[in-house]
């Protein structure tokens, strides 16, 4: 009798271990970013209301994305859902570059056990393999709750440093800041004599307040993009301008996804990759200074 009980216990332990090993889930996220208010550029006589409207419409489309997160207990891959370009749409290469600067592009692999990530990026015709440690946020767990897709979620907040290479972090400058920049460039010039550039109207904050909603009902240390570190799957993230919301969850589907890190591209750290992007952004700024038509890096 004791031998039978012991065998049953072994079978139970093995079954639970196998279930943990085979556990896998899929989450679909919809990402939306508030379109920058280009009305702040109305001081530029070269930009007509029609041009402003066209810029904002193109930006809105670029800032609405769908991502798929495949995850298990220790790792995940996060990738933008592939969509075909509309017939006649131009500027694909430039859109790819902008996509890379707006949280898209490539496969984002997170390993929460080793606390590392790997993401393949294509920038200016070159392929990079960014490898680094996962950012560790000091999450503050709140008591507030709400439901997302039938799951009970809890609120958590954190403060993080704003990335200078993520276009979504751009915030409109207030009138005083813009006036100070113009005077700094040339105190003798008046506002009417100075052309308005896209970058002159926007700035990047030093820090961003992040609000997350996670569900302990799916006990994995995962989330969209590079977010992690909460006692449950993150179903919603908001940083003030961008909201990433989970719209669908599938657990333990019959077909499993191979969750592996990408391997293609020149290996580089996040710091070195950011320096390359910032350098190119500055070059584009100088090349397009004084030109009208909105963001210089957008495909036409």
C-alpha positions in Angstrom: 0.0 0.0 0.0 2.8 2.3 0.9 4.6 1.5 -2.4 1.4 2.4 -4.4 1.0 5.7 -2.5 4.7 6.6 -3.1 4.3 5.8 -6.8 1.2 7.9 -7.1 3.0 10.8 -5.4 5.9 10.5 -7.8 3.5 10.5 -10.8 1.7 13.6 -9.3 5.0 15.5 -8.8 6.2 14.6 -12.3 2.9 15.6 -13.9 3.0 19.0 -12.1 6.6 19.5 -13.2 5.7 18.6 -16.8 2.7 21.0 -16.7 4.9 23.8 -15.5 7.4 23.0 -18.2 4.8 22.9 -21.0 2.9 25.9 -19.9 2.7 28.5 -22.6 0.5 31.5 -23.4 -0.2 34.1 -26.0 -1.4 37.7 -25.5 -2.4 40.2 -28.1 -1.7 43.8 -27.3 -3.0 47.0 -29.0 -0.6 49.9 -28.7 -1.8 53.5 -29.2 0.1 56.7 -28.8 -1.4 60.2 -28.6 -0.6 62.0 -31.8 1.7 65.1 -31.2 -0.2 68.4 -31.5 1.3 70.0 -34.5 -0.8 73.0 -33.9 2.2 74.2 -31.9 3.9 74.6 -35.3 1.3 77.1 -36.6 4.0 79.9 -36.2 5.6 78.4 -39.3 4.0 80.1 -42.3 5.3 77.4 -44.6 3.1 74.8 -43.0 -0.5 75.0 -44.2 -3.5 73.6 -42.2 -3.8 70.9 -44.9 -0.2 69.9 -44.4 -0.7 69.8 -40.7 -3.7 67.5 -41.0 -1.8 65.2 -43.4 1.1 65.0 -41.0 -1.2 64.2 -38.0 -3.1 61.5 -40.0 0.1 59.8 -41.0 1.5 59.9 -37.5 -1.8 58.4 -36.1 -1.5 55.4 -38.4 2.1 54.9 -37.5 1.3 55.1 -33.8 -1.4 52.4 -33.8 0.1 48.9 -33.7 -0.7 45.3 -32.8 1.8 43.1 -31.0 1.9 39.4 -30.1 3.5 38.2 -26.8 4.3 34.5 -26.6 5.4 33.5 -23.1 6.1 30.7 -20.8 7.3 30.6 -17.2 10.8 32.0 -17.9 10.9 33.7 -21.3 8.9 35.5 -23.9 9.0 36.9 -27.4 7.2 40.1 -28.3 6.7 41.0 -31.9 4.7 43.4 -34.0 1.9 41.8 -36.1 2.9 42.0 -39.7 0.7 44.0 -42.0 0.9 44.6 -45.7 1.3 48.2 -46.9 -1.6 49.8 -48.7 -1.3 50.0 -52.5 0.7 53.0 -53.6 2.0 53.7 -50.1 5.6 55.0 -50.2 8.5 55.5 -47.9 8.7 52.0 -46.6 12.3 52.2 -45.6 11.8 55.4 -43.6 8.7 53.9 -41.9 10.8 51.0 -40.8 13.3 53.3 -39.3 10.5 55.2 -37.5 8.9 51.9 -36.4 12.2 51.0 -34.8 12.1 54.3 -32.9 8.5 53.8 -31.7 8.7 50.4 -30.0 8.3 48.3 -33.1 10.6 46.4 -35.4 12.2 43.1 -34.7 11.6 40.4 -32.1 12.0 41.3 -28.4 13.1 38.3 -26.4 13.0 38.5 -22.6 14.5 35.9 -20.2 13.3 36.8 -16.7 15.5 34.1 -15.1 18.8 35.5 -16.4 17.2 39.0 -16.4 18.4 39.7 -19.9 16.9 40.7 -23.2 17.8 40.4 -26.9 16.2 42.3 -29.7 17.0 42.5 -33.4 16.8 46.0 -34.9 17.2 47.3 -38.5 18.3 50.9 -38.6 19.6 52.9 -41.6 20.0 49.7 -43.7 22.1 47.9 -41.0 21.1 45.0 -38.8 21.8 45.1 -35.0 21.4 42.5 -32.3 20.9 44.5 -29.1 21.7 42.5 -25.9 21.6 43.8 -22.4 20.2 43.4 -18.9 16.5 43.9 -18.3 15.7 47.3 -16.8 14.6 46.9 -13.2 11.8 49.2 -12.2 11.0 49.9 -8.6 7.3 49.0 -8.8 5.0 50.3 -6.2 2.0 47.9 -5.7 -1.3 49.7 -5.3 -4.6 48.4 -3.8 -6.7 49.7 -6.8 -8.2 47.0 -9.0 -10.1 46.6 -12.3 -11.1 44.0 -14.8 -9.4 43.5 -18.2 -10.9 40.9 -20.4 -12.4 39.0 -17.5 -9.2 39.0 -15.4 -8.9 40.7 -12.1 -6.0 43.2 -12.3 -4.1 45.2 -9.8 -2.4 48.6 -10.3 1.3 49.2 -10.0 3.3 52.4 -10.7 6.9 53.2 -11.3 9.2 56.0 -12.5 11.7 55.3 -15.3 14.2 57.3 -17.3 12.9 58.4 -20.7 14.6 56.9 -23.7 16.1 59.5 -26.1 15.7 57.1 -29.0 12.0 56.3 -28.6 10.0 58.8 -30.6 6.9 58.2 -28.4 8.6 60.0 -25.6 8.5 63.3 -27.5 6.4 66.0 -25.7 5.3 69.4 -27.1 7.4 72.3 -25.6 5.5 75.1 -23.9 5.6 78.5 -25.4 8.2 79.8 -22.9 10.6 77.0 -23.7 10.3 77.5 -27.5 10.8 81.3 -27.1 13.9 80.6 -25.1 15.3 78.2 -27.7 14.8 80.9 -30.5 16.5 83.6 -28.5 19.4 81.2 -27.7 19.9 80.4 -31.4 19.9 84.1 -32.4 18.8 86.8 -29.9 18.4 89.3 -32.8 15.8 87.2 -34.7 12.1 87.5 -34.0 9.6 84.7 -34.0 8.4 85.7 -37.5 11.9 85.6 -38.9 12.7 82.2 -37.5 11.6 79.0 -39.3 9.9 76.4 -37.2 11.4 72.9 -37.3 9.7 69.8 -35.9 12.4 69.1 -33.4 12.3 72.8 -32.1 8.7 72.2 -30.9 9.3 69.0 -29.0 11.4 67.8 -26.1 12.0 64.5 -24.2 11.4 64.5 -20.4 14.0 63.1 -18.1 11.6 60.7 -16.4 8.3 59.1 -17.1 5.6 57.8 -14.7 4.5 54.3 -15.8 1.2 52.8 -14.7 0.7 49.0 -15.1 -2.2 46.7 -14.5 -1.2 43.0 -13.9 -3.2 39.9 -13.1 -2.0 37.3 -10.5 -4.4 34.9 -12.2 -1.7 34.4 -14.8 1.4 34.0 -12.5 4.2 34.8 -15.0 6.7 37.6 -14.6 6.1 38.9 -18.1 4.6 41.9 -20.0 4.8 43.8 -23.3 8.0 45.4 -24.6 10.7 45.4 -21.8 8.2 45.5 -19.0 8.4 42.8 -16.3 8.9 42.3 -12.6 5.3 42.1 -11.3 3.6 39.0 -9.7 1.4 38.4 -12.7 1.1 39.0 -16.4 0.9 42.7 -17.3 -2.2 43.4 -19.3 -2.0 47.1 -19.6 0.8 49.7 -19.6 0.4 53.5 -19.7 3.2 56.1 -19.7 1.2 59.2 -20.3 1.2 59.3 -24.1 1.3 55.6 -25.0 -1.2 52.9 -23.8 -0.6 49.2 -24.5 -3.7 47.1 -23.8 -4.2 43.4 -24.0 -7.1 42.5 -26.2 -6.9 38.6 -26.2 -5.3 35.8 -24.2 -4.9 32.2 -25.1 -3.4 29.7 -22.6 -1.9 26.3 -23.3 -2.9 26.2 -27.0 -2.3 22.9 -28.8 0.3 24.4 -31.1 3.3 25.6 -29.2 5.5 28.5 -30.3 9.3 28.2 -30.2 10.4 30.9 -27.8 14.0 31.6 -28.7 16.2 34.7 -28.8 16.9 36.2 -32.3 20.4 35.7 -33.5 20.7 37.9 -36.7 22.6 41.2 -36.6 25.7 42.8 -35.2 25.8 42.3 -31.5 25.7 45.6 -29.5 24.7 46.9 -26.1 21.7 49.1 -25.7 23.9 52.1 -24.8 26.0 51.8 -27.9 22.9 51.3 -30.1 21.2 54.4 -28.6 24.4 56.5 -29.3 24.2 55.5 -33.0 20.5 56.4 -33.2 21.0 59.8 -31.4 23.9 60.6 -33.8 21.7 59.9 -36.8 18.8 61.9 -35.4 21.1 64.9 -35.0 22.3 64.5 -38.6 18.7 64.5 -39.8 18.0 67.5 -37.8 20.8 69.5 -39.4 19.9 68.3 -42.9 16.3 69.3 -42.5 16.7 72.5 -40.5 14.5 75.2 -42.0 12.6 72.8 -44.3 8.8 72.7 -44.0 6.5 69.7 -44.1 6.6 68.3 -40.6 8.8 65.5 -39.2 11.8 65.2 -41.5 12.2 61.4 -41.0 8.7 60.5 -42.1 8.3 58.8 -45.5 6.3 60.8 -48.1 
